[in-house]
Amino acid sequence: MTVHLTWLRNGGAGEVRGTGWEARGRWPPEWFPFRLATNATLPLSLRRQSGQTFLVRFSNPRPCFPMSDAPLAARDDTTAQSLRRRALIAIILVNFVSLAGFGLMFPVFAIYSRQIGASGIEIAGAVAAFSLGQFLSSPLWGRWSDRWGRRPVMIGGLAVGAFVYVLHIFALSPLTLLAARFVSGLATGSFSITFAVASDLSTRDNRTHVMGIVSAGFSLGFIFGPAIGGVTASLTGEDNAFALVCVVGALLGLVAALLTWWLMPETRPEAAPIASEPSAADKGPLLRRPGFAAAIGFALMVSIAFAQMEAILALFADDVLSLDPLGIGLLFGAMGLVTTVTQFTVTGPVAKHLGEAAMLALSLAIIAGGLVVLGFAHGLALAGIGLFLTSSGFALVNPAISGLVSMASPAHAQGTGLGVMQSANALGRVLGPLAAGPLYDLQGEAAPLFWGGALLAATLLAMPLATLPSGEAPA
């Protein structure tokens, strides 16, 4: 039997390795080999098969993550199953809390911007600055998680994001508000790590299903975030509403950081002391890997089309459907509910029966059709059909693209690859609204919807020309 034991003691690190050692302690056998982190006293005895005993006494350790030559996703022991469940619950909760914190701003952001003298262009610039920050930082957060581990980098990103919420309170001019939103976007790029964790927790057969479950956390946050923000703003006067919402957003960020610290083990495969050296092919640029650039391109096109719809949906609901603010809020909530239910129930079976590429093609067709139907709507019935199709397709397309990107990325660069995907999504959220505004004003209320549908239809027709990832995904 081989024992590999790594521990942290009084801020230092050490390692015990030996062949033919029998581990004795109060932890069950499946905890060996394992990692230790500071928490409680543990005497551990290592007895060599020849009879020699070596006693190791640690200062305040506790087991936090079993180590094995096999990735966590590939193991089937009781401990690995428990840790996978904990990590999955953690990232769903983190995604929910994080996006709910982001959605808090929706009911009060434009009002506060007007209070400090921002013009319409400056408000749009502040919104775009957030996505620009995400675009620039997402690959960096992913790369850092590949290098230093998912757990510490995610905790750091969430803590920084909570601090940035407080900075918004001191944004007393349009320029400082734009700067605060940009820095907030830089911190929010850490969300891309949750998809790397999903990749760590899954195998080739269930990766897209796990990606769908993780995405459902975002959808739930999308539903409840604006509602929480509206209720929070109603607790005080208009002058203090923005500051109170920022404080609640900071608290939610801290809650997300604490949940990550408490629930989530380290999942990065290289966290194990014995990690295989990446091959020469794996060390090459990601964009040159088969299928990676195509998958990122699909992510960008979908993000542009969907961001165009999101940017004008409230105006469309007001101008065409004659909905009041409550009705518009319920409309967004219904979209989030459809997306969440689809991701929890439909994504896995569809991915299993069709595969990621066919699932992507199906979702592109559904979203394009939904946008066109919505563009022709002049009443709630047809608009409801269009939004149902669009939300259902969007629930399928994100896990499909995430699965393709994960398949195209080497095992040691899952965080980087999925970070690039989130960067493409953020770029689409910059370009989409910039195109939607002029189209809405110059060509009519339905123009952004029709152009978005046409963009996705063209993307669907281009799929046979693209090289898509194939073969085994990194475990």
Secondary structure, DSSP 4 states (H G I P E B T S, - for coil): -EEEEEEEETTEEEEEEEESEEEESSS-GGG-SEEEEESS-EEEEEEETTS-EEEEEESSEEEEEE--SS-GGG--SHHHHHHHHHHHHHHHHHHHHHHHHHHTTTTTHHHHHHHTT--HHHHHHHHHHHHHHHHHHHHHHHHHHHHH-HHHHHHHHHHHHHHHHHHHTT--SHHHHHHHHHHHHHHHGGGGHHHHHHHHH--TTTHHHHHHHHHHHHHHHHHHHHHHHHHHHHTS-HHHHHHHHHHHHHHHHHHHHHHHHHHPPP--GGGSSS-PPPPTTTTS-GGGSTTHHHHHHHHHHHHHHHHHHHHHHHHHHHHTS---HHHHHHHHHHHHHHHHHHHHHTHHHHHHHH-HHHHHHHHHHHHHHHHHHHHH-SSHHHHHHHHHHHHHHHHHHHHHHHHHHHHHS-GGGHHHHHHHHHHHHHHHHHHHHHHHHHHHHHH-TTHHHHHHHHHHHHHHHHGGGSPPP-SPPP-
